[in-house]
C-alpha cells in the first residue's frame, strides 16, 4: 500500500516555533502538526511511499533508533491524515 499527499504543495503552511498549521481551503479546517507530522506530508508530496519507505526516511531524517512501535505510530498518523483528506492511498505506479 502506498500513500501520496493531496495537493499539499498548494496548502498554506505556517511555522509557529517548531509547530505548524496547515490550512485546508476545501474543508475550511486548520490542522496543527509537529515537525514529524509535517515531514510526513512533505515526503508524500514528493512521491508516493509505502509505510516501510516512509518510516525509513523519517528515521534517517530525525536520526531515530529502530523501534518496533514506530511503524504502528506512523500507520495511525497515515489513517488520520487519510480521514482528513490530506493524503490518499494509491497504487505504486501512480
Secondary structure, DSSP 8 states (H G I E B T S, - for coil): -EEEESSGGGSEEEEETTEEEEEETTTTEEEEE-HHHHHHHHHHHHS-EEHHHHHHHHHHHTT----TTHHHHHHHHHHHHHHHTSEEEE-TT-
